[in-house]
Amino acid sequence: MPSYYMSEDLARFGAIAKTNPKLFDLFLNWYSTTMQKGALDEKTKKLIALAVAFAIQEPYCIDSYSTACMSSGISPEEMAEAVNVAAVIRGGGTIAHWVQSCNTFARND
């Protein structure tokens, strides 16, 4: 069975611009400005983007930022560490919601 997400579809990212070019241009400006060196360097921002892409399970961003990281000289070990940070925070958030079950137990006692 073919994959639902095809890497060649990433090239069609800009197709949404046809619906509202002004909004797409605003997005691209926001994106490019955000990814420029500021308080954080560009390498750090790429690692954050990669980790977020994994956390939200966005395959196009995973492909894109894996390539961007490799092109910037970021090692597989650095990438894996960033992805592990995202995974452990996501897992911790799941566990932290246990308090909701505790609240339910307390209300029903």
SEFI-858983 format. One record per residue: x, y, z of N, C-alpha, C, O, CB in turn; residue in three letters. Coordinates in steps of 0.05 Angstrom, whole numbers, plus 5000, padded with zeros to 4 digits. Glycine has a CB too. Layout:
BEGIN
XYZXYZXYZXYZXYZala;...
//
This chain:
BEGIN
501749765000500050005000501850255000503650275016498150005024met;501250444983502950684982502450855007500450835021502250854957pro;504451015013504251185037502251415032502051515009507051295043ser;500951495053499151715051500651975047499752155032497451735077tyr;502951995059504752225056506952155036508451965040505952315082tyr;507152305014509152254995511052494994510252724993507952214966met;513652434996515652654998515452844975516053084978518352535000ser;514752754952514552934929512353144932512353344918514152774903glu;510453094950508353284955509353534969508053744968506153154971asp;511553514983512753744997513153974977512954204985515353665010leu;513853914952514254114932511754274926511854494915515353994906ala;509454174934506954304929506054474953503754574953504754104923arg;507754514972507154664996506054944990504055035002509754705013phe;507155074971506355344963503755364948502855584942508455474947gly;502555134941500055144926497855294940496055404927499154854920ala;497855304966495855444982495955744976493955884980496155395012ile;498155844966498456124960496456214938495656444937501256184950ala;495556024922493556094901490956184913489456334901493155854883lys;490356094937487756164950487856434962485856574962487055954971thr;490156514973490356784985493356854986494756815006489156785014asn;494356964964497257024962498257204985500457174994497857154936pro;496657404993497557585014498057435040500057485053495457805018lys;496257265048496657115073499056925071500556905091494156945080leu;499456805048501756635045504356795046506256705059501556475018phe;504357025034506757195036507357285064509657285073506357445018asp;505257345079505557415108506757175123508457215140502857505120leu;505656935118506756695131509756665124511356615142505156455122phe;510356685098513156645090515056855103517256785111513456655060leu;514157095106515657305119516057235148518257265159514357585116asn;513957155162514057075190515956845193517656845211511257005201trp;515656645176517356405177520256475173521956405190516456205156tyr;520956625152523756685146524956865168527256825175523956815119ser;523457045178524457225200524957055225526957095238522457445205thr;523156885231523356715255525856535254527156495274520856545259thr;526456425230528656235228531356375225533356235224528156065204met;531456635223534056775222535356785249534056755270533657065211gln;537956825249539456845274538357075290537957295280542456885269lys;537857025315536957225334538157155361540657125362533757235337gly;536557145382537657055408538656765406540456685420535457085430ala;537356615388538256335382539656325355538856475337535856135383leu;541656165353542956135327541255955308539455825318545856025330asp;541955965283540355815263540455515267538455375262541255885235glu;542755415276542955125282541055045304539654835301545855055290lys;540955195325539055135347536155135337534554965345539455325370thr;535555335321532755355311532055115293529855025294532455615295lys;533955025278533454785261532954535278531254375272535754735241lys;534554515299534154285318531454305332530154095335536454275338leu;530654545340528054575352525854505332523954365339527654875362ile;526154595307524154535287523954235282521754135279524854685260ala;526254105281526253815278524853675301523153505297529153705275leu;525453755325524153635349521153685349519653505355525453745374ala;520353925342517453985341516153815319513953715323516954285336val;517453795296516353635274515753345283513753225276518253635250ala;517653235299517252965309514952965330513352785330519852855321phe;514953165347512953175368510053195357508253075368513453405387ala;509753345335507053375323506653165301504553165289506653655312ile;508653005296508552785277507852885249505952785236506552575286gln;509353085240508853215214511053115194513253225195508953535216glu;510452915178512452795161513852975141516252945136511252565146pro;512453175131513753355112515853525126518053565115511653545098tyr;515253615150517153775166519453595175521753685177515853915190cys;518853345182521053165189522953135166525353155170519852885197ile;521953085142523653065119525253325114527653325111522052995093asp;523853545115525053805109527153875129529353965122522854015108ser;526553845155528453925175530653725179532853795189527153975201tyr;530253475173532453275173534453365152536953365157531352985167ser;533553435128535253525107536653785115539153815111533753565081thr;535153975126536354235134538454195155540554325155534154425144ala;537954025174539953965195542453845184544653935190538753785217cys;542153645167544453515155546053705138548553705139543553275138met;544653875123545954075106547554285122549454405113543954215088ser;546654325147547954515165550154395182551354525199545954645183ser;550754135176552954005191552153895218553853825234555154195194gly;549553885223548553775248548753475247547853345227545553865254ile;549953355267550453065267547852905273545953005285552552985287ser;547752655264545552485271545152465302542952435312545952205259pro;547452465316547252455346545852695357544252675376550052425358glu;546452935347545153175356542153175349540553255365546553425343glu;541553085325538853065316537252865334535052925343538652975287met;538452635339537152435356536752545384534652485396538852175357ala;538652695395538252805421535953005422534352995441540852935431glu;535753165402533553355401530853215399528953295412533953545377ala;530753005383528352845380527652715406525252695414528552645357val;529652615420529152485446528052685467526352625483531652355457asn;529052935466527953145483524953185478523353195496529553415480val;524253205452521453235445519753005455517553035465521153275415ala;520852765451519352525459518952505489516752435498520852275449ala;520952565504520752545533518852765544517352715563523452565546val;518853005532517053215540514153135533512353165549517753485527ile;513753015510511152925502510152705520507852695529511052835472arg;511952515526511252295544510652395572508752305585513552095545gly;512252585582511752705608509152845610507752825630513952895615gly;508352975588505753105587503552905590501452965602505453275562gly;503852675577501852465579501552375608499352345618502552235560thr;503852325620503852225648502752435667501252375686506652145656ile;503452695662502452905679499452925680498253025699503653175670ala;498152835659495252845658493952635676491452625679494252815630his;495552475689494552285709492952425730491052315742496852115721trp;493752675736492352825757489352855750487752885768493653105760val;488652855724485852865717484352625727482052645736485552895686gln;485652385725484452145736484152165766482152085778486051895728ser;486252275779486152305808483852495816482452435836488852425819cys;483452705801481152885806478452745804476652785819481253125788asn;478252565783475852415780475352225803473152205813475952255753thr;477552095812477251915835476352075860474551985874479951775841phe;477452315864476852475888473952565887472652575907478752715890ala;472952635863470152735861468152505865465952555874469752855834arg;469052265860467152035862467551875888466351655890467551855839asn;469051965906469351825932467151905951467051805974472051895945asp;
//
